[in-house]
Amino acid sequence: MPTMAEVARRAGVSVSTVSHVVNRTRFVSPEKAKLINDAISAMGYLPNELARSLKVSITNSVGLAISAISNPYFTDIICAVEAECARLGLMVFLSDTQDDPDRELSVVQAFHQRRVDGVILAPSGAPQRAIDYLAEKKLPCVLIDRFADERFDQIGVENHSAMRALIDHVASFGHKRIGFVAGQPGLATTRERIEAFRSAMAANGLDCLPRYLSAGNVDTAAATASTRAILSLPSPPTALVTGNNMTTIGAVRAIREIGLAIPGDLSLAGFDDFEWADCFEPRLTLVAQPCAEIGRQAAALLIARIASTAAEPRAVRLHATLHARASCGSPR
């Protein structure tokens, strides 16, 4: 592989001049810059990005710490972050936190050691050691999906209005007994949606009964078990609302195992529209989050934070959309 000195000899300039062109550290006349760039192209020279980052204190890279594999909801967000960063000339390093606080801290520390310019993090539940580490090291960061710490820029959806739309829709069919199968305990989104569920029920003049609410569902298997338990009550709910895509799948599995029909025996609606929701029979009523826009704006927020660490942190909430389909009907 050619060296910077060989490029300098071919272009007829000094090594320092080549360095200024490659690293953009000082003005070089257009004529000399063209000679250098022509030599770089002809020789196939590739700059040492690590050495360059040490000189200019940037690496043009960001870390994305997110529950990528265990939660398919994040797939569209990841694609949008990567696309926006690529447009801006940034490399994205993706690591799956598995929503585990210990792994999350290890991932964030590894990103910092590799000198990323900033981090986009979907924070897990307590303890929030990764967030505290980012604050201590003053590493630019944007929290995505989960509003967990006001020290950082944050972006996600407006959970209260989305849940209100869900409950209003379900209640419009005449349901009085509505259950809620919430997501993973400890997450900011889970807490917000439980609060929003209670508020929306009260706004509709309905009682929020503790026995109809399950908040410890870490995966689809737990959601299946929780749904079976709620539907086995002496007076079960006539409608169920689910807190995310994983709990929706778990709830559908339990309903079918019990032998109930949707919406004839039980109405179902929930958060997180997904690509194959239309393939269910009946088609599921779900809230669609603007995943692509969340990812795009998260990248933009991080770029702005890297450029100016002194600005006040921003909290951006985007509106979700209710897709009313065929899984809700009048109670028997």
For each residue, the residues with C-beta under 8 A, 3 or more apart:
1: 44 45 46
2: 6 7 43 44 45
3: 6 7 45
4: 7 8 15 18 19 22 45 47
5: 8 9 15
6: 2 3 9 10 43 45
7: 2 3 4 10 11 18 36 39 40 43 45
8: 4 5 11 13 14 15 17 18 36
9: 5 6 12
10: 6 7 39 42 43
11: 7 8 18 32 35 36 38 39
12: 9 35
13: 8 17 18 32 35 36
14: 8 17 18
15: 4 5 8 18 19
16: 19 20
17: 8 13 14 20 21 28 32 36
18: 4 7 8 11 13 14 15 21 22 36
19: 4 15 16 22 23 25
20: 16 17 23 24 25 26 27 28
21: 17 18 24 28 32 33 36 37
22: 4 18 19 40 47 52
23: 19 20 47 52 55 56
24: 20 21 56
25: 19 20 55 56
26: 20
27: 20
28: 17 20 21 32 33 36
29: 32 33
30: 33 34
31: 34 35
32: 11 13 17 21 28 29 35 36
33: 21 28 29 30 36 37
34: 30 31 37 38
35: 11 12 13 31 32 38 39
36: 7 8 11 13 17 18 21 28 32 33 39 40
37: 21 33 34 40 41
38: 11 34 35 41 42
39: 7 10 11 35 36 42 43 45
40: 7 22 36 37 43 45
41: 37 38 44
42: 10 38 39
43: 2 6 7 10 39 40
44: 1 2 41
45: 1 2 3 4 6 7 39 40
46: 1
47: 4 22 23 51 52
48: 51 52
49: 52 53 59 60
50: 53 54
51: 47 48 54 55
52: 22 23 47 48 49 55 56
53: 49 50 56 57 58 59 115
54: 50 51 57
55: 23 25 51 52
56: 23 24 25 52 53
57: 53 54
58: 53 117
59: 49 53 91 114 115 116 117
60: 49 89 90 91 117
61: 90 91 92 93 114 115 116 117
62: 85 90 91 92 93 116 117 118 119 120 299 302
63: 92 93 95 107 108 111 114 116 118 119 120
64: 78 81 82 92 93 94 95 119 120
65: 95 97 104 107 108 111 119 120 121 122 130
66: 74 77 78 94 95 96 97 120 121 122 144
67: 70 71 74 96 97 98 99 122 124
68: 71 74 75 78 94 95 96
69: 96 98
70: 67 96 98 99 219
71: 67 68 74 99 244 245 246
72: 75 245 274
73: 76 77 244 245 272 274 289 291
74: 66 67 68 71 77 78 122 145 291
75: 68 72 78 79
76: 73 79 80 291 292 295
77: 66 73 74 80 81 144 145 291 292 294 295 298
78: 64 66 68 74 75 81 82 94 295
79: 75 76 82 83 292 295
80: 76 77 83 84 291 292 293 294 295 296 298 299
81: 64 77 78 84 85 92 120 295 296 298 299
82: 64 78 79 85 86 92 94
83: 79 80 86 87 295 296
84: 80 81 87 88 295 296 299 300
85: 62 81 82 88 90 91 92 299
86: 82 83 89 90 92
87: 83 84
88: 84 85 299 303
89: 60 86
90: 60 61 62 85 86 117 299 303
91: 59 60 61 62 85
92: 61 62 63 64 81 82 85 86
93: 61 62 63 64 111 114 116
94: 64 66 68 78 82
95: 63 64 65 66 68 107 110 111
96: 66 67 68 69 70
97: 65 66 67 100 103 104 107 122 124
98: 67 69 70 103
99: 67 70 71 104 124 125 184 187
100: 97 103 104 124
101: 104 105 124 125 126 127 128 129 130
102: 105 106
103: 97 98 100 106 107
104: 65 97 99 100 101 107 108 121 123 124 129 130
105: 101 102 108 109 129 130 133
106: 102 103 109 110
107: 63 65 95 97 103 104 110 111 130
108: 63 65 104 105 111 112 119 121 130 133 134
109: 105 106 112 113 133
110: 95 106 107 113 114
111: 63 65 93 95 107 108 114 116 119 139
112: 108 109 115 116 119 133 137 139
113: 109 110
114: 59 61 63 93 110 111
115: 53 59 61 112
116: 59 61 62 63 93 111 112 119 139
117: 58 59 60 61 62 90 140 306
118: 62 63 139 140 141 142 302 303 305 306
119: 62 63 64 65 108 111 112 116 134 139 140 141 142 302
120: 62 63 64 65 66 81 141 142 144 298 299 302
121: 65 66 104 108 130 131 134 141 142 143 144
122: 65 66 67 74 97 143 144 145 146
123: 104 128 130 131 143 146 148 149 188
124: 67 97 99 100 101 104 128 130 186 187
125: 99 101 128 184 185 186 187
126: 101 186
127: 101
128: 101 123 124 125 131 132 148 149
129: 101 104 105 132 133
130: 65 101 104 105 107 108 121 123 124 133 134
131: 121 123 128 134 135 143 148 149 151 152
132: 128 129 135 136
133: 105 108 109 112 129 130 136 137
134: 108 119 121 130 131 137 139 141 152
135: 131 132 138 149 151 152
136: 132 133
137: 112 133 134
138: 135 309
139: 111 112 116 118 119 134
140: 117 118 119 302 305 306 309
141: 118 119 120 121 134 152 153 302 305
142: 118 119 120 121 152 153 154 155 298 301 302 305
143: 121 122 123 131 146 147 148 149 152 153 154 155
144: 66 77 120 121 122 154 155 156 294 295 298
145: 74 77 122 155 156 189 294
146: 122 123 143 154 156 187 188 189
147: 143 154 156 188 192 315
148: 123 128 131 143 154 188
149: 123 128 131 135 143 152 154
150: 154 313 315
151: 131 135 313
152: 131 134 135 141 142 143 149 313
153: 141 142 143 301 302 305 313 314 315 316
154: 142 143 144 146 147 148 149 150 313 314 315 316
155: 142 143 144 145 294 297 298 301 315 316 317 318
156: 144 145 146 147 159 189 294 316 317 318
157: 162 289 290 294 317 318 319 320
158: 161 162 317 318 319 320
159: 156 162 163 189 192 193 196
160: 163 164 192 195 196 199 200
161: 158 164 165 319 320
162: 157 158 159 165 166 196 271 287 289 319 320 322
163: 159 160 166 167 193 196 197 199 200 241
164: 160 161 167 168 196 199 200 203
165: 161 162 168 169 287 320 322
166: 162 163 169 170 200 241 269 270 271 287 322
167: 163 164 170 171 178 197 200 201 203 204 206 241
168: 164 165 171 172 200 204
169: 165 166 172 173 269 285 322 324 328
170: 166 167 173 175 178 239 241 267 269 328
171: 167 168 174 175 178 204 206
172: 168 169
173: 169 170 239 267 328 329 330 331
174: 171 330 331
175: 170 171 178 237 238 239 267 331
176: 206 238 331
177: 209 212 235 236 237 238 239 331
178: 167 170 171 175 201 206 212 237 238 239 240 241
179: 212 213 214 230 236 237 239 240 241
180: 194 197 212 213 214 240 241 242 243
181: 214 217 223 226 227 230 240 241 242 243 247 250 251
182: 185 190 193 194 197 213 214 215 217 243 247
183: 187 189 190 193 217 243 244 246 247
184: 99 125 187 190 217 218
185: 125 182 190 215 216 217 218
186: 124 125 126 190
187: 99 124 125 146 183 184 190 191
188: 123 146 147 148 191 192
189: 145 146 156 159 183 192 193 243 244
190: 182 183 184 185 186 187 193 194 215 243
191: 187 188 194 195
192: 147 159 160 188 189 195 196
193: 159 163 182 183 189 190 196 197 243 271
194: 180 182 190 191 197 198 213 215 243
195: 160 191 192 198 199
196: 159 160 162 163 164 192 193 199 200
197: 163 167 180 182 193 194 200 201 208 213 241
198: 194 195 201 202 208
199: 160 163 164 195 196 202 203
200: 160 163 164 166 167 168 196 197 203 204
201: 167 178 197 198 204 206 207 208
202: 198 199 205 206 208
203: 164 167 199 200
204: 167 168 171 200 201
205: 202
206: 167 171 176 178 201 202
207: 201
208: 197 198 201 202 212 213
209: 177 212 213
210: 213
211: 230 233
212: 177 178 179 180 208 209 230 233 237
213: 179 180 182 194 197 208 209 210
214: 179 180 181 182 217 223 226 227 229 230
215: 182 185 190 194
216: 185 222 226
217: 181 182 183 184 185 214 222 223 226 243 246 247 250
218: 184 185 222
219: 70 222 223 246 250
220: 223 224 246 247 249 250 253
221: 224 225 250
222: 216 217 218 219 225 226 250
223: 181 214 217 219 220 226 227 242 246 247 248 249 250 251 254
224: 220 221 227 228 250 251 253 254 257
225: 221 222 228 229 250 254
226: 181 214 216 217 222 223 229 230 247 250
227: 181 214 223 224 230 231 240 250 251 253 254 255
228: 224 225 231 232 254 257 258
229: 214 225 226 232 233
230: 179 181 211 212 214 226 227 233 236 237 240
231: 227 228 236 237 254 255 258 260 266
232: 228 229 236
233: 211 212 229 230 236
234:
235: 177
236: 177 179 230 231 232 233
237: 175 177 178 179 212 230 231 240 266
238: 175 176 177 178 266 267 331 332
239: 170 173 175 177 178 179 266 267 268 269 328 331
240: 178 179 180 181 227 230 237 251 255 266 267 268 269 270
241: 163 166 167 170 178 179 180 181 197 268 269 270
242: 180 181 223 247 248 251 268 269 270 271
243: 180 181 182 183 189 190 193 194 217 247 270 271
244: 71 73 183 189 247 248 270 271 272
245: 71 72 73 248 249 270 271 272 274
246: 71 183 217 219 220 223 249 250
247: 181 182 183 217 220 223 226 242 243 244 250 251 270
248: 223 242 244 245 251 252 268 270 271 272 284 286
249: 220 223 245 246 252 253
250: 181 217 219 220 221 222 223 224 225 226 227 246 247 253 254
251: 181 223 224 227 240 242 247 248 254 255 268 270
252: 248 249 255 256 262 268 280 284
253: 220 224 227 249 250 256 257
254: 223 224 225 227 228 231 250 251 257 258
255: 227 231 240 251 252 258 260 262 266 268
256: 252 253 259 260
257: 224 228 253 254
258: 228 231 254 255
259: 256
260: 231 255 256 264 265 266
261: 264 265 266
262: 252 255 265 266 267 268 282 327
263: 266 267 268 282 326 327 328 329
264: 260 261 329 332
265: 260 261 262 332
266: 231 237 238 239 240 255 260 261 262 263
267: 170 173 175 238 239 240 262 263 327 328 329 331
268: 239 240 241 242 248 251 252 255 262 263 284 285 327 328
269: 166 169 170 239 240 241 242 284 285 286 327 328
270: 166 240 241 242 243 244 245 247 248 251 284 285 286 287
271: 162 166 193 242 243 244 245 248 286 287 289 320
272: 73 244 245 248 286 287 288 289
273: 277 286 287 288 289 323
274: 72 73 245 277 286
275:
276: 279 280
277: 273 274 280 283 284 286 323 325
278: 283 325
279: 276
280: 252 276 277 283 284 327
281:
282: 262 263 325 326 327
283: 277 278 280 325 326 327
284: 248 252 268 269 270 277 280 325 327
285: 169 268 269 270 322 323 324 325 326 327 328
286: 248 269 270 271 272 273 274 277 322 323 325
287: 162 165 166 270 271 272 273 320 321 322 323
288: 272 273 320 321 322 323
289: 73 157 162 271 272 273 294 318 320
290: 157 293 294 318 319 320 321
291: 73 74 76 77 80 294 295
292: 76 77 79 80 295 296
293: 80 290 296 297 318
294: 77 80 144 145 155 156 157 289 290 291 297 298 318
295: 76 77 78 79 80 81 83 84 144 291 292 298 299
296: 80 81 83 84 292 293 299 300
297: 155 293 294 300 301 316 318
298: 77 80 81 120 142 144 155 294 295 301 302
299: 62 80 81 84 85 88 90 120 295 296 302 303
300: 84 296 297 303 304
301: 142 153 155 297 298 304 305 314 316
302: 62 118 119 120 140 141 142 153 298 299 305 306
303: 88 90 118 299 300 306 307
304: 300 301 307 308 311
305: 118 140 141 142 153 301 302 308 309 311
306: 117 118 140 302 303 309
307: 303 304
308: 304 305 311
309: 138 140 305 306
310:
311: 304 305 308 314
312:
313: 150 151 152 153 154
314: 153 154 301 311
315: 147 150 153 154 155
316: 153 154 155 156 297 301
317: 155 156 157 158
318: 155 156 157 158 289 290 293 294 297
319: 157 158 161 162 290
320: 157 158 161 162 165 271 287 288 289 290
321: 287 288 290
322: 162 165 166 169 285 286 287 288
323: 273 277 285 286 287 288
324: 169 285 328
325: 277 278 282 283 284 285 286
326: 263 282 283 285
327: 262 263 267 268 269 280 282 283 284 285
328: 169 170 173 239 263 267 268 269 285 324
329: 173 263 264 267
330: 173 174
331: 173 174 175 176 177 238 239 267
332: 238 264 265
